[in-house]
Amino acid sequence: MIYPGEYEIGYDATEIGFPSIMGCRAIVLVNATGLNGFHLLGKLNAVKRDAFVNFVNTHGGAGKEIYAASHEIGEAEKASQNELKDIAERLNFTGSIYWAKLGTVCPAGSAYVYFRLDHSVCGIEARTWTDATDNVPLNKAPYAAGVNRAMALGGEPKNMYIHVNPAGLQWLYPKRCG
């Protein structure tokens, strides 16, 4: 299991958890080998997009589905869905793209978003993120670079998440993007 922080890209064969998604997007590309995740903060630009595309190409290549979860609605949601289409185009991706609204299970504030691959089906769950119980030293360790993680922008952080309690997760039901 991997927990990508802001601007971080990560790979795991079956599970990715995204800490503290508020103004960010939790993006996951499912391919033949597993899950490629991107904790996208801010607008997608060429540097961030190309970092994710290059990472995906070294971890199983273009896949079957792309999923994203966010609090965005309205025009911001449409703009972010267009960013996903830009990523898909760069990957020569022809699969389906899905969008999950975090407001259905976390009406306000930050969320913990969890993606799990089970028999070729990607499930998405989320719950409210609480700094007092989630952003604590026991859930973190010094950052350990490796082949399953990369930064899309900026340097490596001092610490990374190594655990987040899954208690309280609720299913999200993404809709296919037009």
N, C-alpha and C positions, 0 to 999 in steps of 0.2 A: 504494500500500500504506500502511496506517495501523496503528499499534501503540498501542492504547488502554492507558493506565496505570490504576492503581486509581481507581475512581469515574468513569472517563472513558468517554464514548460516542463512537463514531466510525463513519464511513461510507466505504466504498470500493466501486467497481463490481465488483471481482473478488477482492480479498485483504485479510484482516485477520489480524494476528499479535498474540497476547496474551503479553506478557512476564511471567514469574514468577507463574504460577498455582499457588498452594499451598492456602490456605484460601479462595480466591476462586472465582468461577465465570466462565468465558468464555462469554458468551451472544451468539448471532448470530441475527438475523431475516433471512431471505432474502425479498426482494420483487422486483417486476418490474424495479427499477433497479439492484439490487446487494445488498450486505451491510451491515446495521446491527449494530454490535457494542457490547457493554457489558461492561466489566471490573468485575464486581460484587463488592465487598468487603463482608463482613458481611451481615446479613439485609436483605432487600428491605423498604423502608418506602415510604410514600406519596410522599415527596419523590423518592427514587431511581426508583421505578416511573414516576411522572408525567414525570420528566425524560426517561426512555427513550421512553415513549409519545409525548411531544411531539416528540422528535427524529425518531422513526420516521415520524410523520405529516408531517414536512417533508421527508423523504427517501424518498418512494415509497409510504408508507402500509403498512398491514397486508399481509402477504405470504403466501408459500406454505408455508414451514416455519420452525420455531424450533429451534435446536440449542443445547445447552449441554454444556460439558465441565468436569469437576470431579474432585477426589479424594474427594468425599463418598461415603459408603456408609450403608446402614441408614436410621435415622430422619432423619438430616441430609439424606440424598439425597431422601427422600420430601418433606421440608419444602421443599427447594429446587425440586423438581419442581412443588409446589403454587404456589411463587412464579412459575414460568413460566406456569402456568395463569392466575394473577392478571393477569400482563402480557397474555396472550392475550385474556382477557375484556375488559380495558380497550381493546384495539385492535379489538374485534369480529372477532378472528382465528378462522378455522375450519379452518385447515390442521393439519398434523401437528407434534407436538413430539417431539424426540429428545434422548436423554441419552447422553453418552459418558463412560466411566470412565477417568480418566487413569492409574489404577493398573495398567492392562493394559500400558502402555508405559513408565511412570515409577513404579515401585513405591513410591518414597519421595522426599520432597522436592518441590521446586518444578518446574514444567514450563513449557516454551514451547509454546503451542498455536496452530496455524496453520489457518485456514479459507480455502478457495479455491473460487470459483464457476467451473465449467467447463461450458459448454453447459447451463445450468439445473440442474446437479447440484452440490451442495455437498460437498466432501471435507474431512475433518478429519484433521490429522496432529499429532503431538506428539513431544517429546523432553525429556529432563531439562534443566532450566535450571541453568546454572553461573555464579554471580556472577563468578568469576575470568575467564571468557571472554565472557560475555554482558553483564554490568553494567559496561561499560567506557566511557570517554569517547568512543572512536571510534564507538560505536553510538548516541550521543546528540547532541542539539543543543538550543539554547534553545527553550523552548516557543513554538510559533507557533499562536495561535488562528486559527480559520477556520470556514467554514460546514460543514466535514466533521468537526468535533469539538466536544464540549461536555462540561462537567463536570456530573455528576449531583449532586455534593455537594462542598462546599469550593471553595477557589480553585484557580486554575491552578497546576500545579507549575512549578518553575524550569526543568526540562529534560523532554524527551520522547525516546522512542526513534525513530530514523530508519532503523535497520538491526538485524537479528538474523540471524546465520548459520543458514541452514536445514539445514545438514549434520546428519545423524542422525535426521531426522524419520521417524516410523513411522506407518502408517495406524491410525486409530481407527475402530471400527465401532459407531456409536451404535445404541441400541435405542429404539424408539418408547415414549413414556411412555403408560401406561394411561389 
